[in-house]
Amino acid sequence: MARIAVIGAGMGGMAAAARLAVAGHEVVVHERTDTYGGALRRFTRDGFSFDTGPGLLHLPAVQRDLFVKTGRAALEDRVGLVQVPVTARHVFPDGSAVTLPNAARGKVVDALDEALGAGAGERWSELLGRAREVWEAVRRPLLEEPLRDEPGSRGALVRDDALPVRPRRRGLLRLPRSLRPGRAPALAALADGELRDPRLAALLGSCAWAHGLDPATAPASAIVLPYIEDTFGTWYVRGGMRNLAQALYERCRERHVEFRFGTRVTEVRERDGRAAGVGPLADGAGEADAVVVGGVAGAPGGVAGGELGTARLTVLLALRGAPDDNTAHRTVVHRDLGGAGRAPVTVLQPDDPALRPEGDFGTAVLSVPVPVGSLRTQAEAERLADELLATVDAAGLGLGPRVLWREVRTPTDTEAETGAPGGRVPPPALPGAGGAFLHPANHPAGSAPLPGLYAAGGWSHPGGGLAAAGMTGAMVAGLVQDPEWRGSR
């Protein structure tokens, strides 16, 4: 049995802690704030509750595996996990709109053809078919195997040919030069060149923006993001996504993980050339045989990260009137057409009585990616919130007249809760582009890895998102058990 110190009670750190504890190790989690969950927080006021971080879940199999491997009670025994009826409703600046059924490719094709014209669904489906090739080629090295700082360890993940590019068929338009075989286009160039409808291109671009990635610079391999949604569905936790963090925290406690809140760790201690604990803590409280670090820029132990992605502005709305049967859980309001342009506004309106007072009330969460450092004052944030509300109301959502009160949350709030500089939100890792969209390795510390030091969380491989958090926990737990571990078989 080893003593393990985990820095940070985010979802990745807790996933690693639970797995390590069930393997028989003594695990202590040191968290600088007064609670667990990282970005999975909850804001409450006057009987209203809001998720302030992720509002939906993808790849729930990762969380199911975590709960199966760490205890008797399954995930669904601890949280109310439900598949939302539609992936999203998309509203475009020209007034057109399309509602995409959840995890039903044939119905999605029909919906796109009806809303955007014949052939739109086929082009979208063909692109997702190619995304499947990318997914099958990189799924294991990207999401199931730890990344290492050693020669050759990144293999296929860095190659620019991660996206199979095919010539046009049946007399269709030739590919533009930037999309011909041997080149690595950005996602926006792929969208504009192949989908041949600015609304479809905007739809694809919104899948990157949802993860804090600008489609003008994100690699074309980002087509795996809509593929994952289309294939594995979109899910919600009743009572809010914060309940998922609570369930994982409780699982850790059941496995006798110790949590020390309000403990700021500023260094990883070394002894005899190995990680030997964390500090500054008195009376030997930080001693350990291995250290797991939640990796953000400037984190102790030399763990880097935090260079990718964007920050986020979030507007919480307490509303008069509950959502009707036609209200989509997620609505994406596009402000521009085409593969590039301004980020769309995402509106979440969960029909969940646990989030609102008794009576005729509702909630909505508006969010949009913003450049790090772009909102310098609360007044600037309030003006942008006004603009976003006007945008979604112009698209027909009619939220403005229903607002009882609102709470505008800035990147500064995110930084205070997660520690990420500038409130940056970690995006998922993506293959291609010479490895520019990968995150630091799970056995980090630059060119001289320190034995016994490991990285978990959104700023380490395989990046941000709830599914990736569960995966990074599994990777780190495997490496602590066996430094040569190469992934589950």
C-alpha positions in Angstrom: 0.0 0.0 0.0 1.4 3.4 -1.0 0.5 6.9 0.3 -0.9 9.0 -2.5 -1.3 12.8 -2.4 -3.8 14.2 -4.9 -3.7 18.0 -5.6 -7.2 19.2 -6.4 -10.7 17.7 -5.9 -11.8 18.2 -9.5 -13.4 15.4 -11.4 -10.1 14.1 -12.7 -8.5 14.1 -9.3 -11.4 12.4 -7.7 -11.6 9.8 -10.4 -7.9 8.9 -9.8 -8.4 9.0 -6.0 -11.4 6.6 -6.1 -9.5 4.1 -8.3 -6.3 4.3 -6.3 -8.2 3.8 -3.0 -10.1 0.8 -4.2 -6.7 -0.7 -5.2 -5.7 -0.5 -1.6 -3.7 2.8 -1.4 -4.0 5.5 1.2 -5.2 8.6 -0.6 -5.4 12.1 0.6 -6.9 14.9 -1.6 -5.7 18.4 -1.0 -8.1 21.1 -2.3 -7.5 24.8 -2.1 -11.2 25.7 -2.1 -13.9 24.7 0.4 -15.6 22.1 -1.9 -15.1 19.4 -4.5 -16.0 19.1 -8.2 -13.7 21.6 -9.9 -15.9 23.3 -12.6 -19.0 21.3 -11.6 -20.4 24.0 -9.3 -23.9 25.1 -8.4 -25.3 28.6 -7.9 -28.5 28.8 -5.8 -30.7 31.8 -5.0 -34.4 32.2 -4.0 -35.2 28.5 -4.7 -33.5 28.5 -8.1 -30.5 26.3 -8.9 -28.0 26.5 -11.8 -25.1 24.5 -13.0 -22.3 26.9 -13.5 -20.0 24.5 -15.4 -20.9 21.7 -17.9 -24.6 21.3 -18.3 -24.6 18.0 -20.3 -22.7 14.8 -20.4 -21.3 12.8 -23.3 -19.8 9.3 -23.3 -21.6 8.3 -20.1 -19.9 4.9 -20.4 -16.8 6.4 -18.9 -18.6 7.4 -15.7 -20.4 4.1 -15.6 -17.0 2.3 -15.8 -15.6 4.4 -13.0 -18.5 3.5 -10.6 -18.4 -0.2 -11.6 -14.7 -0.4 -10.9 -14.9 1.5 -7.6 -17.9 0.0 -5.8 -21.1 -2.0 -5.8 -23.5 0.7 -6.5 -23.7 1.6 -10.2 -23.8 5.1 -11.6 -27.6 5.0 -12.2 -28.0 3.9 -8.6 -26.5 7.2 -7.5 -27.7 9.8 -10.0 -30.8 10.1 -12.3 -29.1 9.9 -15.7 -31.4 10.6 -18.6 -30.9 10.9 -22.3 -32.3 14.2 -23.6 -34.8 14.0 -26.5 -32.9 16.2 -28.9 -29.2 16.9 -29.2 -29.9 20.6 -29.9 -32.1 23.0 -31.7 -30.0 25.3 -34.0 -31.4 28.7 -35.0 -29.6 30.6 -37.8 -29.4 34.3 -38.6 -31.5 33.9 -41.8 -34.4 32.7 -39.7 -34.1 29.0 -40.5 -33.9 26.4 -37.8 -33.4 22.7 -37.3 -33.9 20.4 -34.4 -31.6 17.4 -34.3 -32.9 14.2 -32.6 -30.6 12.6 -30.1 -28.4 9.7 -31.3 -30.6 8.9 -34.3 -28.6 9.4 -37.5 -31.5 8.6 -39.9 -33.8 11.1 -38.2 -31.0 13.7 -38.2 -30.6 13.3 -41.9 -34.4 13.7 -42.5 -34.5 16.8 -40.2 -31.6 18.5 -42.0 -33.2 17.7 -45.4 -36.5 19.2 -44.3 -35.1 22.3 -42.7 -32.1 23.1 -45.0 -33.0 21.5 -48.3 -32.5 18.1 -50.0 -29.0 16.8 -49.8 -28.1 18.6 -46.6 -28.6 15.5 -44.5 -26.5 13.3 -46.8 -23.6 15.7 -46.7 -23.7 15.9 -42.9 -24.0 12.1 -42.6 -21.1 11.6 -45.0 -18.9 13.9 -43.0 -19.8 12.0 -39.8 -18.9 8.8 -41.6 -15.4 10.1 -42.2 -15.3 11.2 -38.6 -15.9 7.6 -37.7 -12.7 6.7 -39.5 -10.8 9.3 -37.4 -12.4 8.0 -34.2 -11.5 4.4 -34.9 -8.0 5.4 -35.8 -7.2 7.5 -32.7 -9.7 6.4 -30.0 -7.3 4.2 -28.1 -4.1 6.3 -28.2 -6.1 9.5 -27.7 -8.6 8.4 -25.0 -7.5 5.1 -23.4 -3.7 5.2 -23.3 -1.6 7.6 -21.2 0.5 10.2 -23.0 4.2 10.2 -22.1 7.0 12.7 -22.6 9.2 10.3 -24.4 10.3 9.9 -28.1 7.8 8.3 -30.3 5.1 8.1 -27.6 2.7 10.4 -29.5 2.7 8.4 -32.8 -0.4 8.8 -34.9 -1.7 11.6 -32.7 0.7 14.2 -34.1 0.4 13.4 -37.8 -1.3 15.9 -40.1 -3.1 13.1 -42.0 -5.3 12.2 -39.0 -8.3 13.2 -41.2 -8.9 11.1 -44.3 -9.5 13.5 -47.2 -11.2 12.1 -50.3 -11.7 13.5 -53.7 -15.2 14.5 -54.7 -17.3 11.9 -56.4 -20.1 11.8 -59.0 -19.1 15.1 -60.6 -19.3 17.2 -57.5 -17.1 20.3 -57.0 -13.4 19.6 -56.7 -11.8 20.0 -53.4 -10.2 23.4 -52.8 -6.4 23.3 -52.6 -6.4 23.6 -48.8 -8.4 20.3 -48.6 -6.5 18.1 -51.0 -4.8 15.0 -49.7 -1.6 15.6 -47.9 -2.7 18.9 -46.3 -4.2 19.5 -42.9 -7.1 22.0 -43.1 -8.7 23.8 -40.2 -12.2 22.7 -39.2 -13.7 25.9 -40.7 -12.0 25.4 -44.0 -13.3 21.8 -44.1 -16.8 23.0 -43.2 -16.9 25.7 -45.9 -15.3 23.5 -48.5 -17.3 20.3 -48.1 -20.7 21.0 -46.6 -21.6 23.6 -49.2 -24.2 25.3 -47.0 -23.2 28.1 -44.6 -25.8 26.8 -42.1 -24.3 23.3 -42.1 -20.8 24.9 -41.8 -22.0 27.0 -38.8 -23.5 23.8 -37.2 -20.2 22.0 -37.5 -18.3 25.1 -36.2 -20.6 25.2 -33.2 -19.4 21.8 -32.2 -15.9 23.2 -31.8 -17.0 26.4 -30.0 -19.0 24.2 -27.5 -15.6 22.9 -26.3 -13.9 26.3 -26.3 -12.1 25.8 -29.7 -12.2 28.3 -32.5 -13.1 26.4 -35.8 -10.9 28.8 -37.7 -7.8 27.3 -36.0 -9.0 23.9 -34.7 -7.8 21.0 -36.7 -10.2 19.2 -39.0 -10.0 16.2 -36.8 -12.4 18.0 -34.5 -15.1 16.4 -36.6 -14.9 13.6 -34.0 -16.7 16.0 -31.6 -20.1 15.9 -33.4 -19.5 12.2 -34.1 -19.3 11.4 -30.4 -22.6 13.3 -29.8 -24.3 11.6 -32.7 -23.1 8.1 -31.8 -23.2 8.0 -28.0 -25.9 10.6 -27.3 -26.3 13.6 -25.0 -27.2 13.0 -21.4 -28.3 15.0 -18.4 -28.3 14.3 -14.6 -31.5 15.1 -12.8 -31.2 17.8 -10.3 -28.2 19.3 -12.1 -24.8 18.1 -13.2 -23.4 19.1 -9.8 -25.1 15.8 -8.5 -22.5 13.9 -10.5 -19.7 15.5 -8.6 -21.5 14.8 -5.3 -21.9 11.2 -6.3 -18.2 10.8 -7.1 -17.2 12.6 -3.9 -19.4 10.2 -1.9 -17.9 7.2 -3.7 -14.4 8.5 -2.7 -15.4 8.8 0.9 -16.9 5.3 0.8 -13.4 4.1 -0.3 -11.9 6.0 2.6 -10.3 8.8 0.6 -9.4 11.7 2.9 -10.2 15.2 1.8 -8.5 18.3 3.2 -10.3 21.4 2.0 -8.9 24.9 2.3 -5.4 23.5 1.7 -3.3 25.3 -0.8 -0.4 23.3 -2.1 2.5 25.2 -3.7 5.2 22.6 -4.1 5.9 19.0 -4.8 8.6 17.8 -2.5 11.4 15.6 -3.7 13.5 13.0 -1.8 16.1 10.7 -3.4 15.1 11.8 -6.8 11.4 11.0 -6.4 8.2 12.9 -5.6 7.9 12.5 -1.8 4.9 14.7 -0.9 3.4 18.1 -1.1 3.8 21.3 0.8 3.9 23.5 2.6 2.1 21.4 5.2 3.2 20.9 8.8 3.7 17.7 10.9 4.4 15.5 7.9 0.8 15.9 6.7 1.9 16.2 3.0 4.3 13.2 2.9 3.5 10.7 0.1 5.0 8.0 -2.1 3.4 9.4 -5.2 1.8 12.7 -6.1 -1.1 13.3 -8.6 -1.3 16.9 -9.8 -4.3 18.6 -11.3 -2.3 20.2 -14.2 -2.8 23.9 -14.9 -0.3 26.5 -15.9 1.9 27.3 -12.9 0.8 24.2 -10.9 3.3 22.7 -8.6 5.6 20.0 -9.8 6.4 21.6 -13.2 3.0 20.6 -14.7 2.2 22.9 -17.6 -1.0 23.4 -19.5 -3.7 26.0 -20.0 -2.5 27.3 -23.3 -5.4 26.1 -25.4 -9.1 26.9 -25.2 -11.0 30.1 -24.3 -12.7 31.6 -21.3 -16.5 31.7 -21.0 -19.2 34.2 -20.0 -22.3 32.6 -18.4 -25.6 34.3 -17.7 -28.0 32.6 -15.2 -31.6 33.5 -15.7 -34.5 33.0 -13.2 -37.6 33.0 -15.2 -41.4 33.4 -14.8 -43.1 30.5 -16.5 -41.9 26.9 -16.8 -40.6 25.6 -20.2 -43.3 24.1 -22.5 -43.2 20.7 -24.2 -41.6 22.2 -27.3 -38.6 23.8 -25.5 -35.3 22.1 -26.3 -33.0 21.4 -23.5 -30.2 23.0 -25.5 -30.7 25.7 -28.2 -27.7 27.0 -30.2 -28.3 30.5 -31.6 -25.9 31.3 -34.4 -24.7 34.8 -34.8 -22.8 34.2 -38.1 -23.1 31.7 -41.0 -20.2 29.6 -42.3 -17.4 27.7 -40.7 -15.8 30.7 -39.0 -17.1 33.8 -37.4 -18.4 34.8 -33.9 -19.1 32.0 -31.5 -22.8 31.1 -31.2 -24.8 31.5 -28.0 -25.8 28.3 -26.2 -29.0 28.3 -24.2 -29.7 25.5 -21.7 -33.3 25.2 -20.5 -33.6 22.0 -18.5 -37.2 21.0 -17.7 -36.2 20.0 -14.2 -38.5 20.8 -11.2 -35.5 20.3 -8.8 -33.9 23.5 -10.3 -36.8 25.9 -9.6 -39.3 26.9 -6.9 -42.7 25.4 -6.8 -45.1 27.2 -9.1 -44.8 28.5 -12.6 -41.1 29.2 -12.9 -38.1 28.1 -15.1 -34.4 28.5 -15.5 -32.1 29.2 -18.4 -28.3 29.4 -18.7 -26.8 31.4 -21.6 -23.1 30.9 -22.3 -20.6 32.0 -25.0 -16.8 31.5 -25.3 -14.8 34.7 -24.9 -11.1 35.4 -25.4 -9.0 35.2 -22.2 -8.6 38.7 -20.8 -11.3 40.3 -23.0 -13.7 41.1 -20.2 -11.8 43.4 -17.9 -14.7 44.8 -15.8 -18.1 43.6 -14.6 -19.7 46.4 -16.6 -18.2 45.0 -19.8 -19.6 41.6 -18.8 -23.1 43.1 -18.1 -23.1 44.8 -21.5 -22.2 41.5 -23.2 -24.9 39.7 -21.2 -27.4 42.3 -22.5 -26.3 41.6 -26.1 -26.6 37.9 -25.7 -30.1 38.1 -24.3 -31.2 40.4 -27.1 -29.7 37.9 -29.6 -31.6 34.9 -28.3 -34.8 36.9 -28.1 -34.4 38.0 -31.7 -34.1 34.3 -32.5 -37.5 33.8 -30.9 -36.7 32.4 -27.5 -38.6 35.2 -25.7 -36.6 35.0 -22.5 -36.2 38.7 -21.8 -39.8 39.5 -20.7 -39.7 36.5 -18.4 -36.6 37.4 -16.4 -37.1 37.8 -12.6 -33.4 38.3 -12.0 -30.1 37.3 -13.5 -26.5 36.5 -12.4 -23.6 37.2 -14.8 -20.6 35.0 -14.2 -17.3 36.1 -15.7 -14.0 34.3 -16.4 -12.8 35.8 -13.1 -15.4 33.6 -11.3 -14.2 30.6 -13.2 -10.6 31.3 -12.3 -11.5 31.6 -8.6 -13.3 28.2 -8.6 -10.9 26.2 -10.8 -7.6 28.0 -10.5 -7.2 28.2 -14.3 -5.5 31.5 -15.2 -7.9 33.8 -16.9 -10.7 31.4 -16.3 -9.7 29.4 -19.3 -11.8 26.2 -19.9 -9.8 23.2 -21.0 -10.8 21.8 -24.4 -10.5 18.1 -25.3 -7.3 16.8 -26.9 -7.4 16.5 -30.7 -5.1 14.5 -33.0 -3.2 16.0 -35.9 -1.7 19.5 -36.3 1.7 18.2 -35.3 0.4 17.6 -31.7 -0.5 21.3 -31.1 -3.9 20.3 -29.7 -2.6 17.7 -27.3 -2.2 18.3 -23.5 0.7 17.6 -21.2 1.6 14.0 -20.6 0.3 12.0 -17.6 3.9 11.4 -16.4 5.1 15.1 -16.7 7.7 17.5 -15.5 9.2 18.6 -18.8 12.3 16.9 -20.2 13.2 15.2 -16.9 10.2 13.3 -15.6 10.2 13.0 -11.8 9.4 9.4 -10.7 6.3 9.3 -8.6 4.7 12.5 -10.1 1.6 12.2 -12.3 -0.8 14.6 -14.0 -4.6 14.3 -14.1 -7.5 16.7 -14.8 -8.5 18.8 -17.7 -5.1 20.3 -18.4 -3.4 17.0 -18.9 -4.0 14.2 -21.4 -6.7 13.6 -22.7 -7.9 17.2 -22.0 -11.1 18.8 -20.8 -14.7 17.5 -20.5 -16.3 15.2 -18.0 -15.6 12.1 -20.1 -11.9 13.0 -20.4 -11.8 13.6 -16.6 -12.9 10.0 -16.0 -10.4 8.8 -18.5 -7.4 10.7 -17.1 -8.2 9.3 -13.7 -8.1 5.8 -15.0 -4.8 6.5 -16.8 -3.1 7.9 -13.7 -4.4 5.1 -11.5 -2.9 2.6 -14.0 0.5 4.4 -14.1 0.7 4.6 -10.3 0.2 0.8 -10.1 2.6 0.2 -13.0 4.8 3.0 -14.5 4.9 1.0 -17.7 1.2 0.7 -17.9 0.0 1.2 -21.5 -3.8 1.2 -21.1 -6.5 -1.3 -20.4 -6.8 -4.2 -22.7 
